[in-house]
Amino acid sequence: MFLRDPNSSLPHPHFDDLRQLPEHTIAELVAFILSEVPHVPHTLGLELRPFVESRTVIDARRVSGSLRHVYGRPGLAQDIDDALSD
C-alpha cells in the first residue's frame, strides 16, 4: 500500500473522482468519440484505454481535458462533462 506524503503539494483525489461510471455510459461515450475522431491519435488512445478499463470519473476528466486542450475538441469534451453530471 502506498501512503501519501502529508507534505506533498499534489491534490488529494476526492472520493467522487474514484466513482465508477456505468459500463453502458462508457461504451456510448467511447463510441461517440471514435465516430467523431475516426483516426484516433496514439496519445488519445493512451488516454482512452485507462478510461475504459477503470471507468472512473478522474480518468473521464483526463480524457475530457485532453480533448479540450490538446486536440481542440471542446464539444466532445463537453459531452463527457455532461455525462459526468448525470
N, C-alpha and C positions, 0 to 999 in steps of 0.2 A: 504494500500500500504506500502511495506517495503522500507525503504530508506537505502542505502548502506553507512556505516560509511566511511567517506573520509580518515580516518587514518588506515583503515583495510589493512592488508597485503595480503588478498585474491585477486587473479587476477579478474579483471572485465571481464565478458564474452564479447566476440566480437559479433557483430550483425550476422556474418556468423555462429557462433555457434548455434544461435537460429533459423536458417533457417530450414524449414521442408523439408524433402525428400519426393518424390512421394510414394504413398502407394504401388505401384507395386514393387518399388525398395526394400522397407522394407520387403514385403512379400517374394520376391526372396531371400534376404539375410537371413531372419529367417529360411526359408525352407532349405537353404543350410547348415546353422549352425546345424539345427536339424538333417539333414541327416548325417552330419559328427560327431556329438556328440549325438548318439542315447539315451544315458542315461544322460540327462542334469542334472548336479548338481543343487541342490536347489538354491545355491548362484548365479549361472549363470542365472537361471530363474528369480531371483530378478533383475538382470541387464537387461534382455531381455524385461521384462514387461514395464518399462518406455520407452524403446526404441520404442516398438511397439505403445504405446499409444501417445507419444509426437512426434515421427518421426523427432526429432531434431538432428542436427549434433553433438551437445555436448553429447547426450546420445549414439549416434553411436560411438563416440570416447571412451566413457566409456566402452562400450561392447568390442571394439577393444583392449583397454588396458587390460581388464580382460582376454580376450582370449590369448593375447600375454604373459602377465607377471604372471598370476595366474594359467592358465590352460595349458600353454606350447604349444599353438596352433598358432604360428606366421603366418602360411599360411592362416588360417581363418581370422586372424586379418588383414592381408594384403588385403584380398578380400574386407573387409569392408572399409579399407582406399582407395582402388581403386574406390569403388563405390562413395565415398565422393568427389573424384577429378573429377568425370564426370559432 
